Amino acid sequence: MHDTNLLQLIIDDFAPAQQLLELLQNESLALHGRDMPLLEEILARKQALIILLEQHGRKRSEILASLNLPTNRQGLEQLASQSSIGDQLLSQSDVLTDLIAQCQAANVNNGQSILVQQAATANQLKILTGGEPPALYDASGTFAKPVKPRTFSQA
């Protein structure tokens, strides 16, 4: 009974995990296009999916804990070894784990993209506000320190 409930929870997470992956891929495109309204919509939908996936993850952990099993892969393997649907339980869990890993990788890439854009924006703001001039490279490709303008003192 617990094994079938656990299997169903795993299968139920396929759709939201796939939706989350698609949202993260769309988020990447929206980040590159700097489409703020779309990014806000994606964020709201993404948060709802993450909450749902976390709730289901807690339920799966509770099932394993109620059987006095570890709430990790080892506990799942122990349950699977005593179940007639053990192979299916493990294979479906592997599919979900892979899907979640893809989501995490896409999220890391999006985070890196945000950091790059923040740095570019900060640099542009420095230029616009008369801050420190941007670092440049010379013709040989090596870093060239910007030349500071000469200041003339009046005698």
N, C-alpha and C positions, 0 to 999 in steps of 0.2 A: 504494500500500500504506500509506504513512504517513498519507495523507489519510483513508483509511477507518478506520484505528486512531484517529486524532484525532477523527473524527466520532463513533465509537462511545464514546470517553471522554466526549465532550460529552453525548451522549444518556444515558449511564449516570449522569450527575450530575443529571439532571432529578428523579428520584425522591428522592434524599437532599436536594436543595435545596428541593423542595416540602415534604418532611417537616420540614426546619429552619424554613421559613416558618410552618408550622402550629404547631410547638413555640413559636416566638417569639410567635405570636398567643395561644396558651394561656398562655404565661408572663405576658403582659400581664394576662390575666384573673386569674391566680393572684396576681400582685403586688397588684392592686387588692383582692382578697379576703384577702390576707396568708396564703395557704395554704402554709405552709412545707414540709410533706411533699411536696406536689405540685411546689413550686419545686425541691426537691432532686432529685426524679425527672427533671424537665425538664432541669436542669443536666447531669446525667449523660448523658442521651440527646443533648442539644445538643452536648456536647463530642465524643462519638463521631462525630456527623455532620460536625462541623467538621473533625475529623482526616481523615475519609474524603475530604471535598471538597478539603482541602489536598493530600492525596496525589495525587488525580487531577489537580489543577492542576499539580503538579510534573511528573507524567508528560507532560501536554500541553506544558509548557515544554521538557522534555527532547526530545520529538519535534521541535519547532521548532528547538531548538539543534542537534540532530544533523544538520539540513539546512542549517545555517549561516544560519538565519533569526532575526530578532529574536523574543524570547519575549513578544510583545505582539500587539495587534490588527493592527499593520502586518505582522508576520511571518505571521499567519494569512491576511491578505489576499493576500500574495505567494504563499503555498502555494495558496490558492483560485484564483488567477489561472491556475495551471498544472494544475488538477485538473478532471476531468470532473464531480466532485461539489462543485465550488467554491461554487456558489450555496447548496446545502444546508448546507455547512459553515459558511458565514457566517450564514445565517438561524438555524440551530440554536444557534450561538454567541451570537447576539443574544438568543435566548430565554433561554438560561442566564444571560447577563449581566444581563438584566432581572430574572430571578428572584433572583439574588444581590443585586442592588441593593435589591429589596423586603425581603430578609432584613436587609440592613444598616440600612435605614430603620426597620424594626421593632425592631431591636436598639438603635438610638439612642433611640427612644421609650421602650423599656423602661428604658434607662439613666437617662433623665430622670425617669421615674416613681420609680425607686429613689432618686435624689437628693432628690426632693420628700418621699418618705416618710422618708428619713434626717433631713431637716431638721425634719419634724413630730415625729419621735420624739425628737430632741435637745431640741426646745422642750418637749415633754411631760416629759422627764427633768428639765429645769431647773425646771419648775413643781413637780414632785414632790420634788425635793431642796432646794427653797428657794433656788434660784439666782435670777438676774435675772428679774424679771417679764416676761411677753411684751409685745411692742410692740403697741399698740392704735391704732385709728383713732377719731376723734371723730365726732359726728353728721353733720358736714359732709363726712366722708370723707377728711379730712386727718389726717396722722400726729399723734398726741398723745403726748407723752412721758409715761411713767408717773409718777405722783406718788409720790415716795419717802415712806415713813412718817416722821412726825416722831419725833425722838428727844428725850426730855425728860431733862434732867440734874437730878440731885437736889442741892439746895443744902445 
